[in-house]
Amino acid sequence: MSKKLLPVTIISGFLGSGKTTLLNHILKNQVGLKTAVLVNEFGEIGIDNDLIIEGSEDMIELNNGCICCSINGELLNTVSKVLERSEKIDYLIVETTGLADPLPVAMTFAAGDLREKVRLDSIITVIDGENFDFEINNTSVAYSQILYGDILLLNKTDLVNEKQLKKIEEFINKIKKEPRILRSTNSEVALHTIMSVGLFETDTFEFEKNKKNIEQNSNDNSSHSHDHSSHSHDHSSHSHEHSPHSHDLNNIEGFTSVSYETFEPFSLRKFQYFLDNQISQNVFRAKGILWFMESDRKHIFHLSGKRFSLDDEEWTKEKSNKIVLIGKNLDHQTIKNQLSSCRFSTD
């Protein structure tokens, strides 16, 4: 069994853009995961005292299982300290200072000993929609934050008009090819669009649970679309529009999941082609368990923005391909057809 690598999300963004608000949003709504958050200043987070179980000058424990650590000196030392704790954590989030280029922070996780223990999931850059000054954003740091962000959170959209938002998006498009831009107010965003929430099995469980909720509610609400298309061996893949009734904080207007399953192997070359040339820029997250003809290992796939990783381990169950993609206004049938074309048996 391969070691499960700890997923890491880096939150970047200029001063005052809403990074700390995003952190608080994640800490409040992260269910069933023990998350460690590394910050430069505790004071800025303003954690509710009722949540704190125990606090020292460099670590605070919360009653929902999360911990917050201040980055004293070297980031590497702080991460090592968190990893050495007896209590296991499921997720690591690092907030960079507003004037930091996220690349050196990302490189810390890609280098040396940490590479064996952690997996950089994504860099999220929060952009201040109200104070997006086009001069400031030509400074190298702000430019880097946009350039290296896997997902760009265009925040404070309630404070500006559509014209200003379009202008910012045009500016971003000049810097970055096919950027993944999410708009938000008060940094509130569906967590499953920005973070990897554990491995595929747990997601499938959540996905099935939501599906049941949706189906129960669809009797009295006809606005749901259900689209079942069958695959080889009569295993059907389902795609579901999320229902507002499913009582899931992570479901926000317009987001849908496309789920695909087949009991035939993929061709690695075809899947790579799908990632390089076909995948819609509206896909923010994707994860799956993949079986490639070229390998006898099970591959665990994560995608966040444009960044993806493939970790491998032994198969313990029957081999198959299962993948879930999450995004906005997705064309479910096209995505399924593209994935079908990744099968080794198709010409």
N, C-alpha and C positions, 0 to 999 in steps of 0.2 A: 504494500500500500504506500503510495507516495505521500510525502508530507503535504498537508494542506497549507498552501501559502496564504498568509494573512493579507487580505486586500487593503490597499491604502488609497485614500482620496486626498488630493491636495486642493485646498481652497485658496484661490489667488484673487487678486482684484485690487483696484486702487483704493486709496484712503476714503472711507465713508461710503463705499459702494453697497455695503450690506452683507459683508462676509460673516460678521458675528451674529447677525440676525438669522442668516442661513444655518449657522452652527446650532443656534438655539432651536430652530425649527427641526433640525435633524435629531437633536438630543431629546426633544419632547415627543417626536413621532416615531422614533426608532423602536419598533416592538420586537421583543424576543431576541435582541442582539445585544451583546455587551460591547459597547463602543468606547474606544479611548480617543480622546481629543487632545491634541497638543497645541497649546496656544502660547503666545508671548506674554500676555498679561491676563491674569484671572479677572482683575477688576473690570475689564471691558466686557466680559461675558455676562456679568450680572446674574449669576445663577441664583435661583430662588432658594433661600435658606431652608425651606421645608424639604427640599430635595436632597440636601447634603447630609450624608450619614457621618462622614468623617473628613476632616480636612487638615492638611499640613501646609507648609509654605510652598511646596512644589507639587502637591497632589491632592485632588479632592475626589472623594467617592460619592456617587449619587445613589439614591435608593432604587433607581431603575436599572442598576448594574453598570451604568456608564462611569468612566473615570475621566477627569481632566488633569492634564499635567502641564506645568509651565516649562517652556523650553529654556533651561538655564544653560547658557554656553552652547555647547555643541549639540546639534540636532541628533547626531548619531548616538551620543551618550544617552539622551532622553529616550530615544526609541529602544535602545538596548535595555534600559531600565524597565520600560513597560513590558518588553518581551520576557524579561527574567521573572516577572511576578508569578506567584504560584497560581493566581487566578487567571484562567485563560480568557483572552479577549477575542472577539470575532471580527472586529473592524477597527481600522486606525484612520483618523482624520487629522490632517495637519493644516493649521491655518497659517499662511505666510503673512509677513507684515505687508502693509499696503505699498511699500516702496521696494518690494523684493521681486526679482526676476524668478519665476517658478522653476526655471530649468536646473539651476544648481541644486535646488531642493529635490527635484525629481531624480537627479543623478545620484544623490545620496542613497536612494533606495535601489538604484540599479547597480551600485558598486559593492565590491567586497563581500563581507559576511552576510549582509542583509539580503543579498540576492537569493540566498538559500531559504530565507524565512518569509519574505514579503513579496507581494505582487502589486506593482503600481496599477491601480484600477483606472483612475482618471484624474485629470487636472480640470477643475471647474473654475472658470474665471467669472467673477461677478462684476458686471458693468453698471455704472451709475447712469441710468437713463436721463436723470434730471441735470446732472452736472458733468455730462460727457463733453469735455472741452476738447475740441479737435486739435488745438495747439498742444495741450498737455499730452494728448494721446499720440503725439508724434515723438514724445520722449521715449528713450529706448526701453525703459522698464514697462510702461503701459503697453507699448507696442509688443514687447515679448509676452506679456500676460495674455494678450489677445492671440498672438501667434501660436503659443504653446497650449492654449486652453483646448481640451477635447470637447468640452461643452461650455458654451458662453451663456451666462444667465443675464439677460438684459433686464435689469431690475428698476423699480420705481416707475413702472409704466403708467401708474395711475396719476402721476404728477406731470406728465407731458402729453402733447398731442401726437397723433398718428404721424404727422409730417416729420416731427423731430425723430421719432422712432425709426421711420423709414430711412432718414438721413444717416442715423447711426448704423443701421444695418447695411446700407450702401458702403459706408466707410469700412466696416468690418470685411465686407466682401472683396474690397480692394486688397486688403492685407492677406486674406486667407481664402483658400479655395474650398468651396462647399462647407462653410462653417455650420456647426450644429448650434443654432441659436434658440434658446427658450426664453419667453418673456415671463416676467414675474412682478408681483406686487408684494412688498415686505419679504422678499426672498422666499416666498411660499411656492414650492414646486413639488410635483409628485416625486417622492423619494426613489421610486423604482426607475425613474428616467435618468437619475444622476448617479445612483449607487448600485453596486452589485449586492444583492441581498442573499448571500450564501449561495449554495450550489443548487443545481437544477432541481434535485428531488424536492427540496423544500418549496421551491417556486411552483412546481407542478401541483403540490398540495394546495398552496394558496390559490393558484390559478383555478383548480377544480372547485375549491370552496367558493370563490367569487362567482364561478360559472353557475353553481347551484343557486346562489342568492339571486343572480340575474334571471335564471330560468323561473324561479319561484315568483319573482316580481313581474315577469313579462306577461303573466296572465292578465294583470290589470293595467299593463302599460304596453301599448303596441309599438313603441318607437324603437324596439331593439332589433338589430338585424342578426340573424343566425345563419351562418353559412358553413355547411358541412360538405367537404369534398373528400371523396374516398381515395385512398392510395393503395399501393400494392398490398396483397394479403388482407384486403378488406379492413385495414386499420385506417380509421378516418382521422383526419386532422381537423381541429375546430378553430375557428376564429370568432372572437366575441367582441362586440362593442361593449365597453364597460357601462354598467348601469349606474345611475346616480343613487339607486336604492341599495347598492351593495355595501353601504356603510364602510367603505374603505377609504381612509384619508388620502391614499395614494392615487385614487382615480380622479383625474381632473379632466374637464371637458375636452373632448377631441382625441384623448389618448386611447389607443387600442393595443391589444396583444394579438399577434399572429402566432399560432402554434403549428408546428409541422412535425410529422413523425413518419418514418419509413423503416422497414426491416431489410432494406438493401443498403450496401455500403456506398459512401460517396467516393468520388475521385478527388484526391487532394488538389490536383491541378484545376479541376472545374470549380471547386469550392473557393480556391484562391482567386479565380477569375470573377466569381460572384462578389467577393469582398472588394476586389480592386476596381471592378467596372460596373457592377449592376446595383449594389445595395443602395436603397434610397437614402438621400441625406436627411429624410425625416425619421430615420431609425436612430433613436438615441441610445438604446441599450439592446443587447442581445446576449443570450446565453444558451448553452446547450451541451449535450453529451454527443460526441461525434464518433462515427466509425468510418475509417478510411480503408479502402481496398489495399493501400500501400503499407498499412501498419497493423500489427496484431494488438496494439495498445488501445485503451479507451482514452479519448481526448476530451478534456473539459475546456469548453470555449467560452470566453467572455469578451464582449465588445462594449466599449463606452466611448461615444463620439466616434472618433476615427481610430482609437487605440484598441488593439485586441490582443488577447493572449490565448495560448493553447498549452495546457498542462496535461501530462499523460500519466496514466496509472493502469493497473491490471483490470481486466473485466471481471466482474463477479456475477453478473447476470447475463441474460441473452443479449447478444450484440444488436444494437439498433441505432438509428439517428433520431434525436429529439432536439428540437430547437425552438426557442420562444423569442420573438422580436417585439420590442415595445417602441411605439413612436406615435407621431401625430399624423392624422389623415393618411393612413397607409392604404395602399391598394393591395388588399389581402390576396387576391387571386394572382396578381402579377408576382408577388413575393413567393407564393407557393409554387408557381410555375418555374420560377428561377431556381428554387431549391430542388424541385423535381429534376431539373436539368443537371444538377450536380451528381445525380446517381451514376455510379460507375457503369451501369448497364445501358444507359442512354448514350446514343452516338453523339 
